[in-house]
Amino acid sequence: MEENPGFILRISSDEWVRQVYDLQKYYSGVMRNWKRGTKILLAKKAEEGDSFIGYGVVEKVELLWEMTPEEEEYCRGQSWRCALTFKPLHRYGRPYPIKMSILAEDPRKGSFLHGARLTEDQVDAILEAAEDYQNDEVLLRATPEMIPGDPMSELQEEQKKILKAMTGLEEPAGCKEIGEASGVPWRTVMAKLRGLKNEGYVESPEKGKYVVTAKGKKAAK
């Protein structure tokens, strides 16, 4: 049976954590043998040192030329080389310290963990131990309505601004155009549109373009 290795990807700040879980996507500057089904363990420095904060299963790998122009420009500006879209994507209620895992004696530490390859058995052992570490707490799924401060049941002011601006656009628009019309930074627009689309407030008739739905128009009032 073919080995299906996993990898560790580090996230440096709370802002980037937010982006990963908003978009359900990780922009990577390193290239590995990413493919559909690859398990990615997400790590970040926490109170107990470097810890696993969640994991995702790769659904899609996008290279720069496959992205929308805005997204490609954004990635080039950050020296990112590809985007990994996850489904599912999970977030732990309690970060699982790497020093408590089977990697405790692994010589790779800190930044050297970024892009580190793990065997299938290592991945499974870490995921099992991480879930046990949650003390039977529910594993938080990374859906927009469950991320603190971003409840889709109650639209945020930024989301309402986006929807209101879109009602005034006559043609399907990209993130930058929507951002200019709403006064919301286009990176924020890009993050919010995914949740708005999932909830039926907007739809995408073509790649990288969005229109507001009847539900979205009603919510914008």
Secondary structure, 3 states (H helix, E strand, C coil): CCCCCEEEEECCCHHHHHHHHHHCEEEECCCCCCCCCCEEEEEEEECCEEEEEEEEEEEEEEEHHHCCHHHHHHHHHHCCCEEEEEEEEEEEEEEEEHHHCCCCCCCCCHHHHCCCEECHHHHHHHHHHHHHHCCCCCCEECCHHHCCCCCCCCCCHHHHHHHHHHHCCCCCECHHHHHHHHCCCHHHHHHHHHHHHHCCCEEEEECCEEEECHHHHHHHC
